[in-house]
Amino acid sequence: MTVLETDDALLRALAQGDSRLLDDDLTWVDADGRMFDKPKVLTDRPKPLLEGSERDVHRYGPLATVRAEAGKRHVLRIWVDRGDGGRLLVWHEVVQTGAAHGPGRKEWDNPCFTLPYTPRNAHERDCLASWQELERAVMRHDPDEWARHIAEEFIVAGAARRHTKADRYNVIAEQRRTNANSAPAPLISARLDRFGDAMLMRCEHQPFHGKAARVSRVFVRCDGLWQMAVSFQTARADAPVVTI
């Protein structure tokens, strides 16, 4: 089956309580930032945010991303083929509310220079190094360096924004003009999983003011450089408001 055919089959299967298309390592993040693993989905399945909307598909070797949106509602589904057909690995929902995080910082060490995560191999090390270069470019208002680490099909979706690569480039250029505070939110925890030339990052960030957010990202290696292809970010409604 094609990715879209498998995606269609998933939506039908979920309605019938069929779990065969769910990967054992599934993470499902709903629009409130609650996270469900496969057993939890089977016993207390959250209602899907979107069903039947137009979808955008990208393949990265054994990984595939399916992105659907309707107005301010966005869903990212990440599929993995472990040799026995596609299985849903990530379901991540975002609702744009227009809410932005509180005041940022001009500079910050984590994640630009240090990380609360130790890479397990050279692939993770190289991917994280590229990501840190990307984040330093954001902090230093360097849109051209940032763009070098970003895939052409890039989409970032969060409560405050849904940006393409061009959108985000223009934001960073404007931040340079205004000398804005733009240090990225510190990383709390992360998990990386490599699938050939694709890397899945499931992590949590703590804004300088606000609630912690769950984030799902996919990086793809192109000509030896890891580039970010998609980033979905959902604040945890159950998290306390924190000021750093």
N, C-alpha and C positions, 0 to 999 in steps of 0.2 A: 504493500500500500504506500501511497505518497504520504508526505507529512500531513497535508490537509485532510486526506482520507482518514488517517489515524487520529487526527484531532477531532474530526467529526464523530468517529467511533467512540472516542473517550466521552464526549458529551452525552451520547446515547447510553453508554455503559454506566456512567455515574447516576443517571436518572433511574437506572434499574438496580443500583447497588452492586454492580459488577466491578471488581477491583483488578481485573487481569491486566489492565493497561497502566496501572500505577507501579512505579519503581519502588523497590524496598527502601530506597534512600530518599523517598519523596519528602520535600518540604513545601507546605502550602501556607502562604502568607495572605490573610484576608485584608480587607480594606481598613480594618481597625488595627492592623499590625499584629494580630494574633497568629501564632505559628502552630501548624498541625503536622504531625508526622503521619505515615501511612495508617497505623492502627487507629489514630485519633480521627482521621478522615473517614474511616470505615464505620466508626461508632457514632461520630458526631460531625457529619460532613457539613461544612459551611455552604450556604447557598451561593452558587457562582454569581459573580458580579455581572458578567456579560455572557450571553449565549447567542450564537447565530449571527454575530456581527462580522463585518469584513475583516480579513486577517492579512497580515504581512509576514512572510516566511523567509528565513535565512538559514542556510545549512552551513555547518562548520564541521565537516567530517562526521564523526559519530554523534555530534550534538546538532540540534536544530532549534531555532527560536520561532515561536508563533506569537505575534503581538496583535491584539485586538483592541479597538477603542470605539467609544460612542460618546461624543461630547466630552465631558470631563472624567469619564470613567475609562480606565485602562487595565488591561490584563496581559501579563507575560506568561507564556507557557514554554518551558524548556524541556525538550525531548532528548532522550539518549537511546542509542541503539547499541546494546551490549552483545550483539550477534544473534539475538533471537527476536528481532523486531523492536519497534519503538515502545518506550515506556516513559510515562510522565515523571520527570525528575523535579521540576519546580513549577509551582503555580503561584504567581505573585500579582496582587491587586493594588491599584492606586486610584484614589479619587482626588482630583484637583479641587481644593477648597479655597485656594487663594491665600491660605495661611502661610506666612513666612516665618522662619526662625528669628529669634531676637538678635541683638547686636552681635556682630562677628568679632574677629581679631585680625590685626594687621599681619601678625606672624604666629606660627605655632609649630612645635616640634613634631608632634604626632598628627598625621601620618607622613608629613613631608620628609622627615629625616629618620625617625625611629618608629618602630611598629611593635605592638604587643603580640607579635606572631613571629615564630621562627620557621623559615621555609624548610621543607622536608627534602628538597632536591634542587638541582640546578634550574629546572623549568620553573618552579615556583619562585625561586630567587630572581630569575630574569624577569618574570611577569611582574612581581612586586616592585622591582627596580624601575621598570617602565612606568608603572602606576605612580610611583613616588615622583618621578620626573614630571609626569602629567600634573600632579597636585602641586608641585613646586612652581610649575608654570602658571597655574591658576593664582597662587598666592602672590607671585611676582608680576602678574598682569601681562603675560607673554602669550598672546593667542596663537602665534605661529608655532612656538614650541609645543603648546598644548595640542594643536591640531595634528602634529606629527605622531602623536600617540593615540589618535582617534580614528576608527574605521569610518568610511564614507557613509555607511548606513546607520551610524550612531543615533540612538534615541535615549534621552534621559527623561524619566517621568517621576514626578513627586507632587506633593500637595500644592506647591507654589508654581510649578512649571511643567511644561512638556516641550522640550527643546530638541531640535535637530542639531547636527554638527554646525551648520551655518548659524543657527540661532545662538548657540552657546559661544561660538567664536565672537560674535558681535557683542555679547554680554561682557566677555573678558576684555575686549578692546575698549568698551565703554568704562569698565572698571579702571583700566589704565589711565583713561582721560581724567577720571574723577579721583584717582588714587584711593579707591574704596578699600575697606577692610574685607579681605576675601580669603583668609586662611580656611582650608577645608575642615569640616567637623572631625574631631578626633575619632580614631578607630577604637572600639571597645574589644571586639573579638572578631575572628575570621576563620573561615575554613575554605581551603582551595582544593579543587579536584580537576585533574587534567584528563582530557579526552583527545589524544592526538595533538593537533595544533589549536585546540580550543581549551580554555581554562574557565571553569565555573568558580565564582567567588560568592559565598554566602556569608554575610557579615552583619555587624551592628555598629552604628555610629552614635556618638553623643554630641548633639549640637552644643555650641557655647551657651545657648539659653534655649531650653525647650525639652521635649521628650525624645528619648532614644528612638532610633529608626532602624528598622530591618531593611537590608539592601541585598538585592540579587544582581550580580554583574556577570557578563560574559566577555572574555578577552579572546582575541584570535591572533595567532602569530602570522605575520605577513613579512616576507623577506627578512626573517630573523628578528623582527621587532614585534613585541606584544602590543596590540592595540585594543582599546575598549570599544565594544560593539553595542552594548546596551547596559543601562543601569536603571533599575526600578527601586524606588525608595519610599517606604511607608512608615510613618511614625506609629509607635506603640501607644494606643489609647490608654492602656493600663499602666504606663510608665509614669513616674513622677516628673514634674518639671524641674530641671536641674540648671543651675547657673555655674559655669566654670570661671 
